[in-house]
Amino acid sequence: MRYSFAWLMVGWLFSASSATAQDAQEVLKQLRDAQQRSYQGSFIYERKDVFSTHRMWRYVDKEGQQQERFLQLNGPRLEMLKVDRQVKCVVHPNLDEPFLTQDWPGQNLNWQDLSRWYSMQLLGHTRVADRATLAVLFAPLDAHRYPLEVHMDAQTGVPLKSLLLNEHGQLLERFQFVEYSVDEPDAQDLLIEQPCLEPLPLDADEAEKLAWHWQLGWLPEGYQAVHQASQNWKINHKQVSNQSYSDGLAQFSVFVEPLLEQDVAAARLQLGPTAVVTRRLDTERGPYMITVLGEVPAGTAERLALSVRIQQQD
């Protein structure tokens, strides 16, 4: 059965109610608290030309450390283990895109900040994975973000369904649990038995040898660096620097690496909601590849890539 998401969006808006500041603070508190919960389940992921099914386990210990294991259930075997949001182990990765994972950045949600970039609407009570949920729409107030519809578990606040839409209300991406349990996973559930790739951070000596660092010349209002400094990695004997940015809901990453090949063309791809923009940047000490990846409009990603500046160190 086919649906017009534009008309569904119109229907939602007519039945929705604007959230008060108190409503918004309570919703965001539930989303933040959900980050400290253990759970497990199965979900589907859908975007244009991609439909996949997954199993995941999430454990949060008494100190608040988070461990997550993801297993793709169809197609090539893909497994991933993350500890405190950092990728620790990947099975069957795309070696050219070792960090292309996005997190729900709920722990930083603050309505005083978000209200400058989004309006919030309560869409009503729904049902996902046989559990009662509350649906909320975050509608952007500028052109550097997408509308996001979130269905939160009424008991735990965990997002059980999210729909990322374009400015016309058309579906770009769906994440939806089909099975959800509040049971803590066993230790065995968090183990990856097959050999895996580990992205290795540069050691202190290698980090000091970096003869360059980079910065953005432009950043959309409301976005901030997720970490204080960029992370430097060694992948296939190459040095790669990356930095993630978020406004609390949307997130994108910038990757910078020295180029060994001379003939590399710029590219602009749209994978559902994910914009991927690459460009070559020539400097006095050689060329670099700039990649911007994230769930932001393509025009925003392109402007970000064009703003990257490489500074050589003496």
KEGUPA-255901 format. One record per residue (C-alpha): residue number from 1; residue in one letter; x, y, z. Coordinates in pm, 1 decimal. Each point is the difference from the previous one (the first is absolute). Layout:
BEGIN
SITE/k/r/u/v/w
SITE/NUM/A/X/Y/Z
...
! end
This chain:
BEGIN
SITE/k/r/u/v/w
SITE/1/M/0.0/0.0/0.0
SITE/2/R/134.1/341.9/-93.2
SITE/3/Y/-36.7/309.6/214.1
SITE/4/S/54.6/366.5/-67.6
SITE/5/F/216.3/115.9/288.6
SITE/6/A/-66.2/361.3/-96.1
SITE/7/W/-371.8/-51.9/68.2
SITE/8/L/74.0/-201.7/311.7
SITE/9/M/210.5/289.8/121.5
SITE/10/V/-286.5/243.5/-61.0
SITE/11/G/-233.3/-230.7/190.8
SITE/12/W/240.0/-20.4/292.3
SITE/13/L/36.4/374.9/17.8
SITE/14/F/-374.4/60.1/11.8
SITE/15/S/-36.8/-252.9/283.6
SITE/16/A/315.2/106.0/187.0
SITE/17/S/24.8/241.6/288.4
SITE/18/S/287.0/236.4/61.2
SITE/19/A/211.5/-106.0/295.0
SITE/20/T/30.9/238.8/291.6
SITE/21/A/342.3/66.5/148.9
SITE/22/Q/-90.7/-235.6/285.2
SITE/23/D/-109.4/-271.3/-247.5
SITE/24/A/324.8/41.1/-193.0
SITE/25/Q/218.6/-20.3/309.3
SITE/26/E/-178.2/-318.3/112.4
SITE/27/V/37.8/-163.7/-343.3
SITE/28/L/370.5/82.7/-12.1
SITE/29/K/51.5/-123.7/355.6
SITE/30/Q/-149.1/-336.7/-98.0
SITE/31/L/228.0/-18.2/-304.8
SITE/32/R/305.1/83.3/212.5
SITE/33/D/-94.8/-253.6/266.8
SITE/34/A/-43.3/-264.6/-270.3
SITE/35/Q/374.5/21.2/-69.0
SITE/36/Q/63.5/-158.8/340.9
SITE/37/R/-219.5/-304.7/-61.4
SITE/38/S/88.4/-354.1/-103.2
SITE/39/Y/-221.5/-168.5/-259.3
SITE/40/Q/2.5/-223.6/-305.1
SITE/41/G/-209.7/-59.4/-306.5
SITE/42/S/-31.0/-26.6/-377.5
SITE/43/F/-59.5/288.0/-237.2
SITE/44/I/-32.4/86.7/-366.4
SITE/45/Y/188.1/272.7/-181.7
SITE/46/E/-135.3/148.4/-321.7
SITE/47/R/110.8/267.3/-241.3
SITE/48/K/-12.2/30.3/-377.7
SITE/49/D/114.0/-328.5/-158.8
SITE/50/V/99.7/-143.0/341.0
SITE/51/F/-202.5/-218.0/236.0
SITE/52/S/179.8/-197.9/268.8
SITE/53/T/-78.3/-180.2/324.0
SITE/54/H/213.7/7.7/313.3
SITE/55/R/35.9/-135.6/350.7
SITE/56/M/149.5/211.3/276.6
SITE/57/W/99.3/-36.5/364.8
SITE/58/R/69.0/295.1/230.5
SITE/59/Y/142.5/-18.3/352.1
SITE/60/V/67.7/288.5/239.1
SITE/61/D/190.7/-87.4/316.3
SITE/62/K/-23.0/168.0/341.6
SITE/63/E/273.1/248.1/-93.4
SITE/64/G/-192.0/102.1/-311.0
SITE/65/Q/232.2/-164.9/-253.9
SITE/66/Q/-191.5/-103.8/-310.0
SITE/67/Q/60.0/-309.0/-213.1
SITE/68/E/-192.7/-62.1/-320.5
SITE/69/R/13.9/-284.9/-247.7
SITE/70/F/-173.0/11.9/-338.2
SITE/71/L/-51.6/-294.2/-235.7
SITE/72/Q/-141.3/34.5/-351.7
SITE/73/L/-237.2/-289.4/-63.0
SITE/74/N/-15.8/12.6/-380.0
SITE/75/G/255.3/27.0/-278.4
SITE/76/P/374.0/-2.4/81.4
SITE/77/R/77.4/-63.2/364.7
SITE/78/L/62.6/331.2/173.2
SITE/79/E/68.3/26.4/370.9
SITE/80/M/107.2/295.0/206.7
SITE/81/L/97.1/46.2/363.2
SITE/82/K/2.7/347.0/154.6
SITE/83/V/110.3/104.9/346.4
SITE/84/D/-113.1/344.1/116.0
SITE/85/R/-91.4/83.1/-362.3
SITE/86/Q/348.0/-80.0/-129.8
SITE/87/V/35.5/-275.1/-260.9
SITE/88/K/217.0/-278.0/144.9
SITE/89/C/-53.7/-285.1/-241.8
SITE/90/V/-155.7/-44.6/-345.1
SITE/91/V/-51.9/-320.0/-198.6
SITE/92/H/-20.1/28.2/-380.8
SITE/93/P/25.2/379.6/-16.0
SITE/94/N/29.7/219.3/-305.1
SITE/95/L/365.6/84.0/46.7
SITE/96/D/-38.6/328.6/-185.6
SITE/97/E/-266.8/116.1/244.4
SITE/98/P/102.2/-138.9/339.5
SITE/99/F/-171.8/261.7/214.6
SITE/100/L/-333.3/46.7/-172.0
SITE/101/T/-215.3/-53.4/306.8
SITE/102/Q/-240.9/243.8/153.9
SITE/103/D/-112.9/21.1/361.5
SITE/104/W/-315.5/126.0/158.8
SITE/105/P/156.3/297.4/182.9
SITE/106/G/-272.8/15.1/262.7
SITE/107/Q/225.2/64.1/299.0
SITE/108/N/60.9/359.2/-116.0
SITE/109/L/-363.5/94.4/-63.7
SITE/110/N/-89.8/337.6/149.7
SITE/111/W/-319.4/178.8/-98.2
SITE/112/Q/139.7/347.1/72.4
SITE/113/D/250.6/-62.3/-279.2
SITE/114/L/-212.1/-216.0/-229.7
SITE/115/S/-293.5/244.1/-0.8
SITE/116/R/217.0/241.5/-200.4
SITE/117/W/25.4/-253.3/-284.0
SITE/118/Y/-314.7/-216.3/33.4
SITE/119/S/-364.4/21.8/96.0
SITE/120/M/-150.8/-302.9/175.3
SITE/121/Q/-345.4/-145.1/-55.9
SITE/122/L/-170.4/-281.9/188.2
SITE/123/L/-155.7/-234.9/-255.8
SITE/124/G/-175.7/-227.0/246.3
SITE/125/H/18.9/-354.6/130.0
SITE/126/T/94.1/-283.6/-235.1
SITE/127/R/110.9/-363.2/18.3
SITE/128/V/335.3/-145.4/-111.9
SITE/129/A/130.7/-354.8/58.9
SITE/130/D/-316.5/-70.3/201.9
SITE/131/R/84.3/278.7/244.9
SITE/132/A/-170.0/331.8/72.0
SITE/133/T/194.1/297.2/-135.4
SITE/134/L/-22.5/378.4/-18.4
SITE/135/A/67.7/157.7/-339.0
SITE/136/V/180.8/335.1/-14.8
SITE/137/L/94.0/210.3/-302.5
SITE/138/F/308.6/224.7/-0.1
SITE/139/A/-50.0/248.3/-285.3
SITE/140/P/310.2/201.5/-102.3
SITE/141/L/-4.6/378.3/-13.3
SITE/142/D/273.1/32.8/-265.3
SITE/143/A/134.4/-178.5/-307.9
SITE/144/H/287.5/-185.5/171.9
SITE/145/R/-210.9/-271.6/165.8
SITE/146/Y/-266.5/-256.2/-85.2
SITE/147/P/-335.7/-59.3/173.5
SITE/148/L/21.5/-293.3/241.4
SITE/149/E/-293.4/-201.4/132.2
SITE/150/V/75.6/-210.4/308.2
SITE/151/H/-219.7/-264.6/164.8
SITE/152/M/116.3/-45.7/359.6
SITE/153/D/-79.5/-301.9/215.0
SITE/154/A/-250.2/119.5/259.8
SITE/155/Q/166.7/-199.8/278.5
SITE/156/T/371.8/50.1/-65.9
SITE/157/G/26.7/299.1/-237.0
SITE/158/V/210.0/-203.0/-245.4
SITE/159/P/-64.3/105.3/-363.6
SITE/160/L/-167.7/-303.2/-158.6
SITE/161/K/-65.3/168.9/-333.2
SITE/162/S/136.9/303.8/-179.1
SITE/163/L/-89.6/146.1/-337.4
SITE/164/L/229.4/251.0/-165.2
SITE/165/L/-190.1/212.0/-251.3
SITE/166/N/88.0/262.3/-257.3
SITE/167/E/-150.7/346.9/-12.3
SITE/168/H/-296.0/-137.8/-198.5
SITE/169/G/-81.2/-267.1/258.3
SITE/170/Q/136.5/-282.6/-216.9
SITE/171/L/166.9/-291.5/175.5
SITE/172/L/380.8/-7.0/-18.1
SITE/173/E/79.9/-256.7/267.8
SITE/174/R/-185.4/-237.0/232.1
SITE/175/F/132.6/-167.9/313.7
SITE/176/Q/-256.4/-219.9/175.7
SITE/177/F/12.1/-272.5/261.9
SITE/178/V/-208.7/-309.4/-68.9
SITE/179/E/103.3/-163.9/327.9
SITE/180/Y/108.5/179.5/317.4
SITE/181/S/84.0/-132.4/347.8
SITE/182/V/112.4/178.9/315.5
SITE/183/D/193.1/-312.2/105.8
SITE/184/E/373.8/53.7/46.8
SITE/185/P/210.7/-189.1/-255.5
SITE/186/D/226.0/-280.6/120.1
SITE/187/A/377.2/41.0/-17.4
SITE/188/Q/4.7/-250.1/-287.9
SITE/189/D/-235.1/222.0/-199.8
SITE/190/L/262.3/275.6/-5.3
SITE/191/L/279.8/-214.8/-141.0
SITE/192/I/110.6/-10.1/-363.6
SITE/193/E/162.6/-335.9/-66.1
SITE/194/Q/126.8/60.7/-353.3
SITE/195/P/324.5/188.3/-78.4
SITE/196/C/-74.7/367.2/-30.5
SITE/197/L/155.9/326.5/-110.5
SITE/198/E/90.8/246.7/271.6
SITE/199/P/50.7/363.7/-98.1
SITE/200/L/328.4/84.7/170.8
SITE/201/P/62.6/343.1/149.6
SITE/202/L/340.9/146.0/-72.4
SITE/203/D/243.8/-36.5/286.2
SITE/204/A/160.9/307.3/154.1
SITE/205/D/307.6/-10.8/-224.1
SITE/206/E/-204.6/-35.7/-317.4
SITE/207/A/-236.4/276.8/107.3
SITE/208/E/292.4/236.9/51.5
SITE/209/K/121.5/-74.8/-353.4
SITE/210/L/-320.3/134.2/-154.1
SITE/211/A/127.5/290.8/-207.9
SITE/212/W/-343.9/153.2/-41.2
SITE/213/H/-326.7/76.2/168.5
SITE/214/W/-328.7/125.5/-138.5
SITE/215/Q/-295.5/214.9/91.4
SITE/216/L/-340.8/95.4/-132.7
SITE/217/G/-42.2/348.7/-138.3
SITE/218/W/-377.3/-23.4/37.6
SITE/219/L/-230.6/-185.8/237.4
SITE/220/P/-383.1/26.2/2.2
SITE/221/E/-134.4/171.0/309.3
SITE/222/G/-92.3/-241.9/275.6
SITE/223/Y/252.4/-271.7/-88.6
SITE/224/Q/290.3/-68.5/234.2
SITE/225/A/291.9/-240.7/-0.4
SITE/226/V/-95.6/-324.7/173.9
SITE/227/H/357.7/-40.1/127.6
SITE/228/Q/239.7/273.0/105.0
SITE/229/A/254.8/-98.7/-263.0
SITE/230/S/1.0/-198.7/-320.8
SITE/231/Q/84.9/-369.7/19.7
SITE/232/N/300.4/-127.0/-193.9
SITE/233/W/-3.0/-357.2/-125.4
SITE/234/K/217.7/-236.5/-197.9
SITE/235/I/-194.1/-194.4/-262.3
SITE/236/N/180.1/-217.3/-254.4
SITE/237/H/322.6/188.2/82.9
SITE/238/K/-167.0/335.5/-68.9
SITE/239/Q/-49.1/279.1/251.1
SITE/240/V/-361.7/114.0/18.5
SITE/241/S/-129.7/284.5/213.4
SITE/242/N/-370.7/28.2/74.8
SITE/243/Q/-228.3/221.7/203.5
SITE/244/S/-374.3/-36.0/64.6
SITE/245/Y/-241.0/288.4/53.4
SITE/246/S/-354.7/2.3/136.3
SITE/247/D/-279.4/239.4/90.6
SITE/248/G/-145.9/-256.9/243.0
SITE/249/L/-211.4/-177.8/-263.8
SITE/250/A/175.5/20.1/-336.8
SITE/251/Q/360.6/-105.0/-43.3
SITE/252/F/270.0/1.3/-267.2
SITE/253/S/370.0/-88.9/-16.9
SITE/254/V/298.6/145.4/-183.7
SITE/255/F/287.3/-226.2/-110.4
SITE/256/V/338.0/128.2/-118.6
SITE/257/E/281.3/-218.4/-135.2
SITE/258/P/314.5/50.8/-209.0
SITE/259/L/-37.5/-125.6/-355.9
SITE/260/L/236.1/-255.2/-146.6
SITE/261/E/-176.9/-15.9/-335.4
SITE/262/Q/22.6/307.8/-218.2
SITE/263/D/-317.2/-41.4/-205.0
SITE/264/V/-293.2/26.3/238.7
SITE/265/A/-315.2/174.6/-113.6
SITE/266/A/-249.6/181.4/218.9
SITE/267/A/-325.1/-185.1/61.2
SITE/268/R/-342.2/77.3/140.0
SITE/269/L/-227.3/-288.4/98.1
SITE/270/Q/-338.4/-14.1/167.7
SITE/271/L/-64.3/-333.1/173.8
SITE/272/G/-353.0/48.6/127.8
SITE/273/P/39.9/266.9/269.1
SITE/274/T/378.7/-32.6/10.3
SITE/275/A/197.1/250.8/-202.8
SITE/276/V/354.7/-97.8/-97.4
SITE/277/V/213.9/276.1/-147.6
SITE/278/T/366.3/-49.8/-88.1
SITE/279/R/246.1/248.6/-141.6
SITE/280/R/369.8/17.9/-68.0
SITE/281/L/192.0/278.4/170.1
SITE/282/D/346.5/83.0/-135.5
SITE/283/T/254.1/156.4/233.8
SITE/284/E/368.8/88.8/-21.3
SITE/285/R/85.8/-333.9/160.6
SITE/286/G/-228.2/-215.9/-208.1
SITE/287/P/-366.7/-87.0/-55.6
SITE/288/Y/-258.7/-100.1/258.7
SITE/289/M/-339.9/-163.8/-23.7
SITE/290/I/-285.0/172.0/185.7
SITE/291/T/-316.5/-199.2/73.0
SITE/292/V/-314.3/129.5/169.5
SITE/293/L/-256.2/-262.7/93.4
SITE/294/G/-321.4/34.4/193.5
SITE/295/E/-375.0/34.4/6.0
SITE/296/V/-4.2/361.8/-108.1
SITE/297/P/-119.0/153.8/-329.6
SITE/298/A/247.7/-44.2/-285.5
SITE/299/G/45.8/375.6/-42.2
SITE/300/T/106.1/28.2/364.6
SITE/301/A/246.3/-289.3/-35.0
SITE/302/E/150.6/152.4/-314.1
SITE/303/R/46.7/338.8/163.0
SITE/304/L/168.8/-168.6/296.6
SITE/305/A/240.9/-190.4/-226.7
SITE/306/L/92.4/318.2/-184.1
SITE/307/S/72.7/179.0/328.4
SITE/308/V/268.0/-246.6/123.9
SITE/309/R/344.9/155.3/27.3
SITE/310/I/328.1/-189.2/45.6
SITE/311/Q/268.2/166.4/209.2
SITE/312/Q/355.3/-132.6/-20.3
SITE/313/Q/207.4/-17.2/314.4
SITE/314/D/366.7/97.4/8.0
! end
